[in-house]
Amino acid sequence: MELAHSPEEEEFRARLRAWLAGVLPTLPPKPPPDDWPARRAYDLGWQRMLHDAGYAGLHWPVDAGGRGATPTQHLIFLEETEKAGAPYVGANFVGLLHAGPTIAAEGTPEQRARWLPPVLRGEEVWCQGFSEPEAGSDLASLRTRAWRDGDTYVVSGSKIWTSHAEVADWCELLVRTDPAALRHRGITWLALPMDAPGVTVRPLRTLAGSNEFAEVFLDEVRVPVANRVGAENDGWRVTMVTLSFERGTAFVGEVVACRRVLRELARAAHDGGRWDDVTLRRRLGRLNAEFRALWRLTQWNVSEAERTGGVPGVGGSVFKLRYSHARQELFDTAADVLGAGSLDVGHPWVLDRLSSLSYTIAAGTSQIQQNIVAERILGLPKGR
């Protein structure tokens, strides 16, 4: 991994900074956090601006509609957009960070041509239909059924914690197509149109008061066989590709954001007269070391993914495991700095603290990540 930046990379950084400085002041005000239709429109508008400027899908392969940028350019883009306060991917995150890369890696030419350009242009939103009420991190226990009827699958079942289902056009959906097969077999990855007859979405309200998750009920929904990504009953392998992106690179921008929050915390401690607290300074110093190390691990994971064909490896589980806990520690420290202000749910750090509680569950629990690290990296025997 080369940590020094080349003259070409620094030129890329300078062009990006100049573009951000010119375009960000032209953005409309951000919509209320609980108005997801408005947030969808805002996020898609930003994505379209990125696309028109040549920054959409920066690190995606050229034949998938991206620019084929180097890992270092991708990381520079994330650093500079976060430092400039640019919008996050928001409602686009499943399409841009999970489903899109999976289709780019596993889809047919026809599927790539159909689904990837609208994601990059900011025209369509995807949601994720993996978890079920009785099959969360134990994904192999999913029960949503799909059976063949000619050139369609008929799907019945339910999903939970479906991100942005209420504003999504498509869903990356896992279904069981062979109930007699072993748990990890007989699963298929489908692209479900959310406006298909038989799809019912029921929003869920989170601890932070937002409703970016939903239950999705599927009552004999017909999905074309052409919407299957990968072979029938090969969905577990395709899902591991999706999860490798979710755990390996989808949180990259958030590491940059956490490093910014850490700097703001230090300033708040100074301004609030807390800097003489040795224990607090020690916590901030350790967190600084944590996030510097996580950023280096991010660089390594992104470079390794590029070397091995663009799909992140199991090192993403190492990152996700440590990042989840470091993020919780960061916002616990923020609550300490805020003092009584930590009860003000209108403060962004308070909302971030509430949402951080989900990070040791989302994208696979910490226990699941520990198993992956133990078995696939350390070579330990499987637990009983």
N, C-alpha and C positions, 0 to 999 in steps of 0.2 A: 504494500500500500504506500503510495507516494503522498506525503502530507504537505509538501511544498507546492505552491501554485505556480503554474507556468505563466509566461506573459500573455498567452492566448486566453487563459482562464481569468486573469486579472482584467483583461479587456472585456471579456464577457460580463464580469461583475460590474464594471464601470457602465456599460451600456444598459444593463438591467437597472442599476441605481438611477440612471438618468430617466429611463422610462417610468419607473415607479414614482419618481419625484414629479413628473408631469401629469400622470394619470390619476394618482390617488386623490388629489384635491377635487377632481371632477366627479367622484362617486357620490351617489345620493346618500342620505342618512340611512344608517342601518335600521331595519325594521325591528319591532319588539321581539324579544326572544321567544315568545310563545305563539307568534303568528307565523306558522310554518308555510302557508301559501305565499306570504310576502317574502319570507326568507328564501324560499325556493327561487322566486323571481330574482331576488338580489344575488343569490349565489350563482344562478345561471347567467345573469348579466355579467358578473365578474369573470366567469369562465369564458364567455364569449370574447371579452376584452383580451384575455390571455391568448385565446386562439388567434384572434386577428393580429396580435403582436408577435406571434410565433413562439409563445411560451407554453402552450397547452401540450400536455403529454411530453414534456421536455425529454424525459428519460425513456419514453416508450420507443420500441423499434420503429425505424422509418417505414417498414412495410405494414405497421399497425397504425400509421397515421401520426406517429411522434417525430421528434427531431433526432432521435438516436444520440442524445447528448451523453457525455461521459459521466460516470458517477460523481466526479468532482464538480462538474457543472451543475448537476442536479442538487448537490448539497449547497453549493453557492446560491442557487436559486432559492432554496428553502431558508437559508440564513438571511438573505437580503429581503425577501418578502416579509419575513417575520419581524426583522428589525425595523422595517418601514411601516409596520402596522397594517399590511395588506390583509384583505379578507382571507379567512381560512376556506378550505374546500366546502365546508358546511354540508348542505344537503347532497352535494355531489360525491361525498367521500366513498360510498360503496362502489359507484361506477368507476371513479378514477383510481381508487386504491385497491379494490378487491376484484370486482367482477370484470372490469376492463382488462387489467393485467392477466387475469385467468383466461379470458377469451383470446387475448393476444397470444398466449402461450399454448392453449389447447384447442382453440376454435378452428373451424374450417375456413377457407378463404371467403366463402359466402357469409359466414357468421361474423367474421372480422369486418367485412365490408358493410354489413347491416348495422351492427351494434356499436362499433368503436367510434366512427366519425360523429354520431350524435352526442356521445359522451364528451368528446373533446371540444365540440362546438358549443356545448352548453345548451343542448336541446332536450335531453332526456335524463331522468333521474332513476337510479337503481336503489333497491332495498335488499336486505339480506334475509332470506327465509331458511335459517339453519336450525336454531334452537326450538325446542318444543316443551310444553309444560312438564313432561316427564323425561325429557332427554336434552338437558342443557349442555354441560361440558361432556357428558357421556353421549356424544353425538351418534355413536354407533347404535344407540337404542331408539333412534327416531322411528316413528310409526306412521307418518303420513304416507299413504299408499298411492301408487300409480300403476295402472294396468293398461296394456296396449289394446286399442280398438282401431284397427286399420292403421292409418297414418297419424293417429293422435294417441296421447296418453290421457286417461281419465284420472284425475287427482282428487283425493278426499283426505281431509285431516286438518290439523291446525298448527300454527307456528306462534311463537311468542318472542318478545324483545326484537321485533322486526324493525330495524332502524329505518325511519322516514317512510314507512309504508303508506302513510296517508297522503303523501305528495309524490309517490314514485310512479314511474311509467312501467318499470320492469322489476322483477324480483329474481335474484339468484336463488333457486329453490332446490333443496335436497329432498328426494322422495325415495321410498323403498319400492323397488320394482321386482324383487324376488324375496318374499317373506320366508322362504324355506332355506335361504342361504345363510352362511355364517354372518354374525353381526356386522362385520366390516365389509362384507360383500353384499351384493344385491341392492346397492344404493346408486342412484342416478342423479346427475346434475342437470337441471332444466332451467331455461329462461322463461319465466312466467309473465305474460302481459297482465298488468294489474287491473285492466279494465275488462278482463274476460268474465263472462257470466259465471256466477257461483263464487266469486271472490268477495268476502266481507272483511272490512278493516275496522277494528275497534281500538282507538288510541288508548295508551296507558300514560298515566301521570307519574313522573319520577319524584324522588325525594326532593329534588331541587325545584319542583313545580313545573317542569317542562314536559312536553309530550312528544318527544322525538321517537318514542318506541310505540309499538302497537301489537295487538294480537291480530292474526290473520286466519280466517276460517275459509276452508276450501271445500266446496260441496259439488263434487263431480265436475270439476273444472277441466275443460278440454284444452290440452296443450299440444301443439304440433310436434311430431317426432323430430322435425327439422330444428326444433329449439333445444334439442339435447346437445350438451357440450361433452365430448368424449363418448365412449361406447356405453351401451346399456349395461348396468351393473358395475361400471368402472368409476362410479361417482366418488367413492372414498379417495381414490388416488387424485382425481381432479380437485376434490375438496382440500386435500393436503397442499396442493398448489395455491389455492385461494388463501388458506390459513397461513402459508409461508409468507405471502404478501402482507396479510393482516398483521402478523406478528413481527415480520422482519423489516418492513419499510414504511408501513402506514403511520407509525408513530414518530417518524423522523422529525417532522415539523414541530411536533409537540416538545421535543427535547430542546429545540431552540427557544420555544416559548417559555419553558420552565427556567432556562438560564436567564432569560430577561426578567422573569418574576423574582428570581433570586437576587438579582442586582437591585430591583425595586425594594425588596425586603430589607436589604442592607441599608438603603437610603432611609427607609421608614424607621428602622431601628435607630439610626443616627438622629433623625429629626425628632423622634419621640422620646429621646433620652434613655434608650435601652442599650446603647452600644457598650456601656460599662459592664453589662451583664456577661460575665465570662462564659457561662453555660450557653447563652444564646449565640455568642460569637463562635463558640466551638461547633454548635449545630450548623450554623451558616457555612463555616469553613468546610465541614465534612460534606455538606450537601454540594458545595462548589466542586469538591473533588469527585463526588459521585457523578454529577452531570458532565463534568469534563471527561470522565472515563466513559460514560455512556455515549458521548458524542464521538469519541475515538472508536468505540465498539460499533457505532452506527456507520462510521466511515469504512470500517473493516467489512461489515456485513454487506453494505452496498457494493463495495469493490469485489467481494467474493461472489455476489450474485451476478455481477457483470462477467466475471471470469468463467462462471459455470453456465452461462446461457441466459441470464436475466432473472432466474427464479431464486429467491433467497433460500438459504439452507436452514438447518436446525439451529444455527447460531442465533436466529431470530427469537428462539425460545429463551435463550440466555438473556438477550436484551429485554424481552417483554417481561420476564420474571423480575429482573432487578428494577426496570423502569417503573413498573406498577407500584412497587413498594416505595421507591424514591419519590414518586409523585405524591403519594399519601403523606410521606414525611415532610415534604416541602410545604404542603398546605396545612399540615398540623403546626408547623413552625410559623406559618403566616397567621394562624389563629392566635398563637402566643404573642406575636408582635402587635396584632390588632387589639388584643385585650377585650374589653367590653364590645368593641366594634365587630368582633367575630360572631355576634348574634344578629347582625344586620344582614338579612338575606339579599339586600340590594347591592351589597359590595361584591365585585367580581371574584375576589379571593374566597369569599364565603361560598359562593356558588361553585367555584372550582373545587373547594374542599369537599362539598357534598358529592359532586360528580366523581371525584377521585376515589371515592369508596368503591365504585364499580370497576375500577381498573384491575383489581386482583381477581375479577370474575370474567369481564369481557374478553373476547378473543381467546378463551380457554383459561380456566382458573389457574392460580399459582400452583396448585397441586398437580394439575395436568402438565404444566410446564416443567415442574420438577421431575415428573416421570419421563418426559421426553429427554431432558438433559441427562438423567441417570441412564436411560436405556440406549439412546442413540448417540450420545457423545462420550459418556464414560464407560459404556459397554457393560453396565450392571445388569443382572438378571431381572426379569419382570417380576413385580410384586404380586403376591397372591391375594 
